[in-house]
Amino acid sequence: MNHTYDTGIRIEPLSYRSLRGAYRALREAFPNSGRWYCDLLASLNPCKRLGIPRLGGCDFLQYWVAVKSHHVIGVTGMYVVNLTYDNTAWIGWTTVRESSRGQGLGRHLIEHVLSQAKQHGVDCLAVYTSPQHSQAIRLYRSLGFQEEQGREQHLVFREMIANWEARRQS
Ligand SMILES: CC(C)(COP(=O)(O)OP(=O)(O)OC[C@H]1O[C@@H](n2cnc3c(N)ncnc32)[C@H](O)[C@@H]1OP(=O)(O)O)[C@@H](O)C(=O)NCCC(=O)NCCS
């Protein structure tokens, strides 16, 4: 389902039509990694999604784009890995185009993923990030995500869906 965020900004599922815009946004944010391109493509093709060895195969993989005036200004995603049975969904590659940052869109994208995680019936939403992504870390903390032990150079932040819901309703 498409979701109107603010006047003129829509959050909608990634499609082949918006793929090029999503590619540009992610290349701007993560120029040293091309792995996001495989993940975007796999999210559009359920057969490929099963074959991402890095993720152990996903039983859910979806990306969304924030679109304004036909331009992609933000990207986010969510995946659930088959091989882990901890009922956790993970946030995929996420960015807001530099010219659109600091206006609340990043927060809205992550809240969109939290509500998708709730609909998916998982207990928590987690994300890998790294220390240099200080704005993202601030964003996750301000949404209630708690830092936990990460792997190698990664940090992991995790939010219980029930806690997020309780905060939202208070
Ligand atoms: C992280 C990112 C998506 C945030 O997008 P955004 O649209 O600027 O975020 P928002 O405007 O919703 O701001 C959300 C929070 O981020 C922080 N933030 C945003 N802009 C900031 C800035 N210029 N300086 C410091 N903190 C900032 C604030 O804590 C803000 O919380 P607040 O609303 O309580 O003030 C964006 O900075 C980005 O694309 N960064 C590069 C890619 C990246 O790091 N992706 C995540 C990797 S895991």
The ligand as an SDF file (V2000), in Angstrom:
LIG
                    3D

 48 50  0  0  0  0  0  0  0  0999 V2000
   20.3000    8.7660    8.7550 C   0  0  0  0  0  0  0  0  0  0  0  0
   19.4450    9.5210    7.7520 C   0  0  0  0  0  0  0  0  0  0  0  0
   18.5920    8.5310    6.9550 C   0  0  0  0  0  0  0  0  0  0  0  0
   18.5280   10.4780    8.5340 C   0  0  0  0  0  0  0  0  0  0  0  0
   17.6670   11.1020    7.6020 O   0  0  0  0  0  0  0  0  0  0  0  0
   17.0070   12.5380    7.9120 P   0  0  0  0  0  0  0  0  0  0  0  0
   15.8460   12.6940    6.9870 O   0  0  0  0  0  0  0  0  0  0  0  0
   18.0170   13.5930    7.9060 O   0  0  0  0  0  0  0  0  0  0  0  0
   16.5080   12.3070    9.4140 O   0  0  0  0  0  0  0  0  0  0  0  0
   15.4310   13.1700   10.1800 P   0  0  0  0  0  0  0  0  0  0  0  0
   15.3130   14.5330    9.5810 O   0  0  0  0  0  0  0  0  0  0  0  0
   14.1890   12.3560   10.3080 O   0  0  0  0  0  0  0  0  0  0  0  0
   16.0870   13.3070   11.5850 O   0  0  0  0  0  0  0  0  0  0  0  0
   15.9880   12.2230   12.4580 C   0  0  0  0  0  0  0  0  0  0  0  0
   17.0130   12.3620   13.5440 C   0  0  0  0  0  0  0  0  0  0  0  0
   18.3060   12.2730   12.9400 O   0  0  0  0  0  0  0  0  0  0  0  0
   19.1750   13.1710   13.5760 C   0  0  0  0  0  0  0  0  0  0  0  0
   19.6370   14.1370   12.5930 N   0  0  0  0  0  0  0  0  0  0  0  0
   19.0910   14.4680   11.4190 C   0  0  0  0  0  0  0  0  0  0  0  0
   19.8290   15.3940   10.7910 N   0  0  0  0  0  0  0  0  0  0  0  0
   20.8740   15.6280   11.6030 C   0  0  0  0  0  0  0  0  0  0  0  0
   21.9870   16.4750   11.5190 C   0  0  0  0  0  0  0  0  0  0  0  0
   22.2160   17.2540   10.4530 N   0  0  0  0  0  0  0  0  0  0  0  0
   22.8820   16.4550   12.5340 N   0  0  0  0  0  0  0  0  0  0  0  0
   22.6890   15.6760   13.6000 C   0  0  0  0  0  0  0  0  0  0  0  0
   21.6250   14.8580   13.7330 N   0  0  0  0  0  0  0  0  0  0  0  0
   20.7480   14.8440   12.7540 C   0  0  0  0  0  0  0  0  0  0  0  0
   18.4000   13.8190   14.6610 C   0  0  0  0  0  0  0  0  0  0  0  0
   18.5960   13.0660   15.8530 O   0  0  0  0  0  0  0  0  0  0  0  0
   16.9770   13.6610   14.2840 C   0  0  0  0  0  0  0  0  0  0  0  0
   16.1880   13.5160   15.4190 O   0  0  0  0  0  0  0  0  0  0  0  0
   15.2080   14.6950   15.8850 P   0  0  0  0  0  0  0  0  0  0  0  0
   14.0660   14.6780   14.8970 O   0  0  0  0  0  0  0  0  0  0  0  0
   14.8230   14.2550   17.2500 O   0  0  0  0  0  0  0  0  0  0  0  0
   16.0080   15.9720   15.8340 O   0  0  0  0  0  0  0  0  0  0  0  0
   20.3160   10.4030    6.7990 C   0  0  0  0  0  0  0  0  0  0  0  0
   21.1680   11.2020    7.5840 O   0  0  0  0  0  0  0  0  0  0  0  0
   21.1680    9.5730    5.8410 C   0  0  0  0  0  0  0  0  0  0  0  0
   20.6940    9.1950    4.7750 O   0  0  0  0  0  0  0  0  0  0  0  0
   22.4460    9.3050    6.2020 N   0  0  0  0  0  0  0  0  0  0  0  0
   23.3740    8.5860    5.3290 C   0  0  0  0  0  0  0  0  0  0  0  0
   23.0270    7.1260    5.1700 C   0  0  0  0  0  0  0  0  0  0  0  0
   22.9250    6.4210    6.4960 C   0  0  0  0  0  0  0  0  0  0  0  0
   23.6180    6.6930    7.4490 O   0  0  0  0  0  0  0  0  0  0  0  0
   21.9910    5.4540    6.5160 N   0  0  0  0  0  0  0  0  0  0  0  0
   21.7520    4.6210    7.6780 C   0  0  0  0  0  0  0  0  0  0  0  0
   22.8100    3.6070    7.7930 C   0  0  0  0  0  0  0  0  0  0  0  0
   22.3360    2.3410    8.9230 S   0  0  0  0  0  0  0  0  0  0  0  0
  1  2  1  0
  2  3  1  0
  2  4  1  0
  2 36  1  0
  4  5  1  0
  5  6  1  0
  6  7  2  0
  6  8  1  0
  6  9  1  0
  9 10  1  0
 10 11  2  0
 10 12  1  0
 10 13  1  0
 13 14  1  0
 14 15  1  0
 15 16  1  0
 15 30  1  0
 16 17  1  0
 17 18  1  0
 17 28  1  0
 18 19  1  0
 18 27  1  0
 19 20  2  0
 20 21  1  0
 21 22  1  0
 21 27  2  0
 22 23  1  0
 22 24  2  0
 24 25  1  0
 25 26  2  0
 26 27  1  0
 28 29  1  0
 28 30  1  0
 30 31  1  0
 31 32  1  0
 32 33  2  0
 32 34  1  0
 32 35  1  0
 36 37  1  0
 36 38  1  0
 38 39  2  0
 38 40  1  0
 40 41  1  0
 41 42  1  0
 42 43  1  0
 43 44  2  0
 43 45  1  0
 45 46  1  0
 46 47  1  0
 47 48  1  0
M  END
$$$$
